[in-house]
Amino acid sequence: MSLTPDHQRCIFSFTTILLQNALHDALSAGEVMNGTRAFQASVREVIDAFSYSWNRTKSVTAGLPLEVLLACFEWLEPQDRVNVTHVSRDWRAVAIAEPTLWTALV
């Protein structure tokens, strides 16, 4: 999905107002740069949190009981068990928390 021109105009307008309000007391270009960097970091945090939340609720495996997910992991070869720890935070937490997945590895 891409943003419509109306969405883009709204984001631009809203962002401009936020920056103007946040930086209205800035006395130097350095303060403006620091403020915009902090603003960018905040926006990135919001985007990351939204993405994480969306991925958790829309994931095909999100509704699986942990026991089923673990049973699937048990069928994997050792290297593939390592690979699943890189798929998502949830899969990593589930895999690492189950010692039986790792005790047989040499």
Summary of the structure (lengths in Angstrom):
residues: 106
radius of gyration: 21.9
end to end distance: 45.6
largest distance: 62.6
contacts: 213
relative contact order: 0.07
helix: 72%
strand: 0%
